[in-house]
Structures are given as structure tokens and as C-alpha cells.
Amino acid sequence: MTKLFSPIDFKNVSLKNRIVMAPMCMYSCRDEDGKITPFHVTHYTSRAVGQVGLIMLEATAVQPEGRISPQDLGIWNDEQVEGLTDLNKQIHHYGSKSSIQLAHAGRKAQLDSTIYAPTAKAFSESYKTPKEMSLEDIEETIEAFKNASKRSKQANFDIIELHAAHGYLINQFLSPLTNLREDNYGGSRENRYRFLEEIINAVKQEWDGPLFVRISTDEYADGGNSLNDFLYYASRMRDQGIDLIDCSSGGIVPATISTYPGYQLSRCETIRKEINIQTGAVGLITRGVQAEEIIQNERADLVFLARELLRDPYWPRTAAVELNEKLPAPKQYERGW
């Protein structure tokens, strides 16, 4: 068996292979209510039918003001749990595990209401200026992540991922480019980590399952976090019991990024080896042989596929054919698999 299609365990959760559907915003909620729609059910379940090991939902807001757009999924109230529970029944029926990415957009929220950030500094001229968060605002947001994790458990998710990448709120606290605070949440990297540290502690009060964190491992800007800073953050997360770091990049400030197949992989590999923590690789991973090389050579433990799974919901089968791997078919598809 190829390594890509071998199982892997995280605490009490066993994934049947190393293929993950990366979180991708769909901007498809109706009436700004943050609830699951028929589109979401079809979108995610089809990838489970396609034999993806872990289906990770898009960034799901823990507070209404934390949405990237009014059409984002939400988990800030109990009414949103029923749709998420029903979706998980479908995903689990086809043998995949499910994950939810808990998120807050911070200053990148494109909403008519007040938006919040560690510092009152807009992302760009086309974005509105956020309100600097008070200590009470910070406490309320940490509590929102805690409550969202409780609802995630009620909805029967297998894994939670915290979104600390792409310039959203947690990332804004981590970065010296966006965190200009002079209190205990700003200044030194120890202080900049405090917000994420307290969110992790709060979430673990309600959640005892596997916990991932997505970070941007390169900020593509002078004065931003260095690789040594990210290694420090990774070591702190490891010590807090985080099971895997999902290694993406960019998004904290406007930047031009030169992309190529696996362009984010080197820092993912460095974090894995130097910090001794499991990692997930993402970024223009398109072919089975490419994904197998990453897993076989222990450069990462999971591969996260985004656009490629939009193009091909049955990518695991495509990869299996390329790798001469026999992949079990859903019973209904055996004749054509």
C-alpha cells in the first residue's frame, strides 16, 4: 500500500487515508443566518463519496461579527447545530471523518456592522477600519471559541481546527505587522501568542478530541514574523497538546506571492522536523505522485487539497489510478470505479 492511502490516528480518531479536503469558503448561506444549505450538503458529501479521508468545513464564524462575508457559515448559536449535525451524518455514512474550522475574520470582515481587530488598522484602502478590541472584547471572543467548540461536539465533528492563518483575527494577534498593542496581548512574541494560547485553553475545556491549528508560515513582508517566530509558536502549540499544525502562508498584509507546486512545503517540513509535531501540507498539491512523495518522505503527515478537489471530487480515485493503488469503491459505483 502506498503511504498516501495508509490510515493515521489522532487521539481517538482514525483517518482511512492522508487526504484532507482543505477548508474553502463557499459564501453560500442564505438570509445571513450562517446555516447549512442544500449546496453545502452536496458539496461536502460528494467528496466523502469520493473517498477523501477527512472533510474539513470552510471557515465557520464563532461570532456574527467574525464572518468574512454575510454569507459565511456560523456556529455562534444553537440554531446552527442541527444543520451541521445532519451534514455530519452524511459525511460519516460514506466513511470519511469530519472537521470544522473555527474562525474569526477580525479586520478582514466585510460587513456593514462594526468589525474588530487587535489594533485599529485597516487591511487596505478598500477595507473599513476596525475597532481596537478592549479586554472585554477579547474575553468575549475567547468565550465564543469555547462555546463554538461545545457546539462542534454536539454536532458530532471528529476534529476541530482553529484558523490562525491568512490574516484573520488570531493571525492578526500573532503578527507584529498588525498587533501594535501595548498591553499583555501585544509587544513581545510571548504576548502576541497569548490570545491563541487562551483560545486553546478555553476550547480544551469543552473539547477532548483532536485539535489542529492552521497558521501562515510566511508573511511575505518586512517586519513580520520570522521562521524562528513560527518555530516558537509551533513549540508552544505542541506543549499545549495541539495534534497537528496545518501549514499555509500569506494573507496578513497585501502581498504578491510567487506560487509553484508545493511552494509552502519547506516551512511545513521544517516545523515538523524541528518541533516534532505532526503537520499538514497545502499549496498547489495536484497529483497523486506528488502527494505520495510528501507523505512517503515524511515531509508532512497529511496533504490538504483545495482547488484540486473543486475540480475533481473523486481525486482520491484519480490519485489511486496514478499510483497503481486499489481504492475501494462505494458500492453504488463499483461498476465504473
C-alpha positions as CSV (number, residue, x, y, z in Angstrom):
1,M,0.0,0.0,0.0
2,T,1.2,3.5,-0.8
3,K,1.7,5.7,2.3
4,L,-0.8,8.2,1.0
5,F,-3.6,5.7,1.4
6,S,-2.5,4.3,4.7
7,P,-4.5,5.1,7.9
8,I,-3.4,7.6,10.5
9,D,-4.7,8.1,14.1
10,F,-5.2,11.4,16.0
11,K,-6.2,10.5,19.6
12,N,-9.4,8.5,19.2
13,V,-10.0,9.4,15.6
14,S,-8.7,7.2,12.7
15,L,-8.5,8.6,9.2
16,K,-8.6,6.0,6.4
17,N,-6.1,7.9,4.3
18,R,-3.9,11.0,4.5
19,I,-6.1,13.1,2.1
20,V,-7.8,16.1,3.5
21,M,-10.3,18.4,1.9
22,A,-8.9,21.8,2.8
23,P,-11.3,24.5,4.2
24,M,-12.5,26.7,1.5
25,C,-15.1,29.5,1.9
26,M,-18.2,28.9,-0.2
27,Y,-20.1,32.1,0.7
28,S,-23.4,30.3,0.2
29,C,-25.5,30.8,3.3
30,R,-29.0,32.3,2.9
31,D,-30.5,35.1,4.8
32,E,-27.2,35.8,6.6
33,D,-28.1,33.2,9.2
34,G,-25.0,31.1,9.0
35,K,-26.9,27.9,8.5
36,I,-26.1,24.9,6.3
37,T,-27.9,24.9,2.9
38,P,-28.6,22.1,0.4
39,F,-25.5,23.2,-1.5
40,H,-23.2,22.6,1.5
41,V,-24.6,19.1,1.9
42,T,-24.0,18.2,-1.8
43,H,-20.6,19.9,-1.8
44,Y,-19.1,18.2,1.2
45,T,-20.9,14.8,0.9
46,S,-19.7,14.3,-2.7
47,R,-16.1,14.5,-1.5
48,A,-16.9,11.9,1.1
49,V,-18.3,9.6,-1.6
50,G,-15.1,10.3,-3.5
51,Q,-13.2,8.7,-0.6
52,V,-11.4,11.8,0.9
53,G,-10.2,10.7,4.4
54,L,-11.0,14.0,6.2
55,I,-13.6,16.6,5.1
56,M,-12.9,19.9,6.7
57,L,-15.6,22.6,6.5
58,E,-14.9,26.1,5.5
59,A,-14.1,28.9,8.0
60,T,-17.1,28.9,10.3
61,A,-17.6,32.1,12.3
62,V,-17.7,31.9,16.1
63,Q,-19.4,35.3,16.3
64,P,-21.6,37.2,13.7
65,E,-19.0,40.0,13.5
66,G,-16.4,37.4,12.8
67,R,-17.7,36.5,9.4
68,I,-15.7,37.2,6.3
69,S,-18.9,37.9,4.5
70,P,-22.6,37.9,5.4
71,Q,-22.9,34.5,3.5
72,D,-20.4,32.7,5.8
73,L,-21.2,29.6,7.8
74,G,-21.6,30.2,11.5
75,I,-21.6,28.4,14.8
76,W,-22.4,31.2,17.1
77,N,-25.8,30.0,18.2
78,D,-27.6,26.7,18.9
79,E,-29.9,27.0,16.0
80,Q,-27.0,26.4,13.6
81,V,-26.2,23.0,15.2
82,E,-29.0,21.0,13.6
83,G,-27.8,21.5,10.0
84,L,-24.2,20.7,10.9
85,T,-25.3,17.5,12.7
86,D,-27.3,16.4,9.6
87,L,-24.3,17.1,7.4
88,N,-22.0,15.0,9.6
89,K,-24.4,12.1,9.3
90,Q,-24.0,12.2,5.6
91,I,-20.2,12.6,5.7
92,H,-19.8,9.7,8.2
93,H,-22.2,7.5,6.2
94,Y,-19.6,7.3,3.4
95,G,-16.7,6.5,5.7
96,S,-15.0,9.9,6.0
97,K,-14.2,11.8,9.1
98,S,-15.3,15.5,9.5
99,S,-13.6,18.6,10.8
100,I,-14.8,22.2,11.4
101,Q,-12.5,25.2,11.1
102,L,-13.5,27.7,13.8
103,A,-12.7,31.2,12.7
104,H,-13.0,34.9,13.2
105,A,-12.2,37.3,10.4
106,G,-11.1,40.3,12.5
107,R,-10.2,43.3,10.4
108,K,-10.8,41.3,7.2
109,A,-14.6,41.0,7.9
110,Q,-16.5,42.7,5.0
111,L,-19.7,43.5,6.9
112,D,-21.9,46.6,7.5
113,S,-21.6,46.2,11.3
114,T,-18.6,47.1,13.5
115,I,-15.6,44.9,12.9
116,Y,-12.8,44.2,15.4
117,A,-9.1,43.7,15.5
118,P,-6.2,43.9,18.0
119,T,-5.3,47.3,16.5
120,A,-7.4,49.9,14.7
121,K,-5.6,49.5,11.4
122,A,-7.3,48.6,8.1
123,F,-6.1,45.7,5.9
124,S,-6.1,48.0,2.9
125,E,-7.7,51.2,1.5
126,S,-10.7,49.1,0.3
127,Y,-11.4,47.7,3.8
128,K,-13.0,49.5,6.7
129,T,-11.0,50.4,9.8
130,P,-11.7,48.0,12.6
131,K,-12.3,48.9,16.3
132,E,-9.4,48.0,18.6
133,M,-10.6,45.2,20.8
134,S,-10.9,46.0,24.5
135,L,-10.0,43.4,27.1
136,E,-13.7,42.7,27.5
137,D,-14.0,42.2,23.7
138,I,-11.1,39.7,23.9
139,E,-12.7,37.8,26.7
140,E,-16.0,37.6,24.8
141,T,-14.2,36.3,21.7
142,I,-12.3,33.6,23.6
143,E,-15.6,32.6,25.2
144,A,-17.2,32.4,21.7
145,F,-14.5,30.0,20.6
146,K,-15.2,27.9,23.7
147,N,-18.9,27.8,23.0
148,A,-18.3,27.0,19.4
149,S,-16.2,24.0,20.4
150,K,-19.1,22.8,22.6
151,R,-21.5,23.1,19.6
152,S,-19.0,21.3,17.4
153,K,-19.0,18.4,19.8
154,Q,-22.8,18.4,19.8
155,A,-22.8,18.3,16.0
156,N,-20.5,15.2,16.1
157,F,-17.4,16.6,14.4
158,D,-14.4,14.4,14.7
159,I,-11.7,17.2,14.6
160,I,-11.6,20.9,15.3
161,E,-9.2,23.2,13.5
162,L,-8.5,26.8,14.8
163,H,-8.0,29.3,12.0
164,A,-4.9,31.3,12.9
165,A,-3.8,32.0,9.3
166,H,-4.4,34.1,6.3
167,G,-4.6,37.4,8.1
168,Y,-7.7,36.7,10.2
169,L,-8.1,37.6,13.8
170,I,-5.8,35.1,15.6
171,N,-3.2,35.7,12.9
172,Q,-3.6,39.5,13.5
173,F,-2.7,39.0,17.2
174,L,0.3,36.8,16.3
175,S,1.8,39.2,13.8
176,P,3.8,42.4,14.7
177,L,2.6,43.9,11.4
178,T,-1.0,44.0,12.7
179,N,-0.7,43.8,16.5
180,L,0.6,47.2,17.8
181,R,-0.9,46.8,21.3
182,E,1.0,47.8,24.4
183,D,-0.8,45.6,26.9
184,N,-0.4,41.9,27.7
185,Y,-1.6,40.9,24.2
186,G,1.0,42.9,22.3
187,G,4.7,43.6,22.0
188,S,6.8,40.5,22.5
189,R,6.0,37.3,20.7
190,E,5.1,35.8,24.1
191,N,2.5,38.4,24.5
192,R,1.3,38.1,20.8
193,Y,0.8,34.4,21.3
194,R,-1.3,34.9,24.4
195,F,-4.6,35.3,22.5
196,L,-4.2,31.9,20.8
197,E,-2.9,30.4,24.0
198,E,-6.1,31.4,25.9
199,I,-8.3,30.2,23.0
200,I,-6.7,26.8,23.0
201,N,-7.1,26.5,26.8
202,A,-10.7,27.6,26.6
203,V,-11.5,25.2,23.7
204,K,-10.0,22.3,25.6
205,Q,-12.4,22.8,28.4
206,E,-15.2,21.7,26.1
207,W,-13.3,19.6,23.5
208,D,-11.2,16.4,24.2
209,G,-10.8,15.3,20.6
210,P,-8.0,16.1,18.1
211,L,-7.3,19.8,17.8
212,F,-5.5,21.3,14.7
213,V,-4.3,24.8,14.1
214,R,-3.8,26.4,10.7
215,I,-1.0,29.1,10.6
216,S,0.6,31.2,7.9
217,T,4.2,30.2,8.0
218,D,5.4,33.1,5.8
219,E,4.1,36.7,6.0
220,Y,5.9,37.9,2.8
221,A,6.6,41.3,4.3
222,D,9.5,43.0,6.1
223,G,8.9,43.4,9.8
224,G,6.6,40.3,10.0
225,N,7.2,37.1,11.9
226,S,10.3,35.2,11.0
227,L,10.7,31.5,10.7
228,N,12.1,31.4,14.2
229,D,8.9,33.1,15.5
230,F,6.9,30.4,13.8
231,L,9.0,27.7,15.3
232,Y,8.4,29.3,18.7
233,Y,4.7,29.4,18.1
234,A,4.7,25.8,17.0
235,S,6.6,24.7,20.1
236,R,4.1,26.5,22.3
237,M,1.2,24.8,20.5
238,R,2.9,21.4,20.8
239,D,3.3,21.9,24.5
240,Q,-0.4,22.8,24.7
241,G,-1.3,19.5,23.2
242,I,-2.1,20.6,19.6
243,D,-2.2,17.5,17.4
244,L,-1.3,18.9,14.0
245,I,-0.2,22.3,12.5
246,D,-1.7,23.0,9.1
247,C,1.0,25.0,7.3
248,S,-0.3,27.6,4.9
249,S,1.1,31.1,4.2
250,G,0.3,34.7,3.5
251,G,-2.8,36.9,4.0
252,I,-1.7,39.1,6.8
253,V,-1.0,42.1,4.6
254,P,-1.5,42.6,0.8
255,A,1.4,40.8,-1.0
256,T,2.4,39.3,-4.3
257,I,3.2,35.7,-3.8
258,S,5.2,33.6,-6.3
259,T,3.5,30.2,-6.3
260,Y,4.6,26.8,-7.7
261,P,3.8,23.2,-6.9
262,G,4.4,22.6,-3.2
263,Y,5.5,26.2,-2.6
264,Q,4.6,26.1,1.1
265,L,6.1,22.8,1.8
266,S,9.6,23.7,3.0
267,R,8.5,25.5,6.1
268,C,5.9,22.8,6.8
269,E,8.7,20.2,6.7
270,T,11.0,22.4,8.9
271,I,8.3,22.8,11.6
272,R,7.6,19.0,11.6
273,K,11.2,18.0,12.0
274,E,12.5,20.7,14.4
275,I,9.4,20.9,16.7
276,N,8.5,17.2,16.5
277,I,4.8,17.8,15.8
278,Q,2.6,16.4,13.0
279,T,1.9,18.8,10.1
280,G,-0.4,19.2,7.2
281,A,0.9,20.3,3.8
282,V,-1.1,22.6,1.4
283,G,-0.4,24.6,-1.7
284,L,-0.7,23.5,-5.3
285,I,-0.7,19.8,-4.5
286,T,-2.4,18.4,-7.6
287,R,-1.1,14.9,-8.4
288,G,-1.0,11.6,-6.6
289,V,2.7,11.1,-7.1
290,Q,3.4,14.5,-5.6
291,A,1.2,13.8,-2.6
292,E,2.8,10.3,-2.1
293,E,6.3,11.8,-2.2
294,I,5.3,14.2,0.6
295,I,3.9,11.5,2.8
296,Q,6.4,8.8,1.9
297,N,9.4,11.0,2.8
298,E,7.8,12.3,6.0
299,R,7.7,15.9,4.9
300,A,4.2,16.1,6.3
301,D,1.6,13.8,7.8
302,L,-1.5,14.9,5.8
303,V,-2.0,16.6,2.5
304,F,-4.7,19.3,2.2
305,L,-6.2,19.7,-1.2
306,A,-8.2,22.8,-2.1
307,R,-8.8,23.8,-5.7
308,E,-7.9,20.3,-7.0
309,L,-10.9,18.9,-5.1
310,L,-13.1,21.6,-6.5
311,R,-12.1,20.4,-10.0
312,D,-12.3,16.7,-9.1
313,P,-14.5,15.5,-6.2
314,Y,-13.1,12.0,-6.8
315,W,-9.4,13.0,-6.7
316,P,-8.6,10.1,-4.4
317,R,-9.6,7.7,-7.2
318,T,-7.6,9.7,-9.7
319,A,-4.5,9.5,-7.4
320,A,-5.0,5.8,-6.8
321,V,-5.1,5.1,-10.5
322,E,-1.9,7.1,-11.0
323,L,-0.2,5.3,-8.1
324,N,-1.5,1.8,-9.1
325,E,-3.3,1.6,-5.8
326,K,-6.6,-0.3,-5.4
327,L,-9.1,2.1,-3.8
328,P,-12.4,0.6,-2.5
329,A,-15.4,2.0,-4.4
330,P,-18.7,3.0,-2.9
331,K,-21.0,0.0,-3.6
332,Q,-23.1,2.0,-6.0
333,Y,-20.1,3.0,-8.1
334,E,-18.3,-0.4,-8.3
335,R,-19.2,-0.9,-12.0
336,G,-17.5,2.2,-13.1
337,W,-14.7,2.7,-10.5
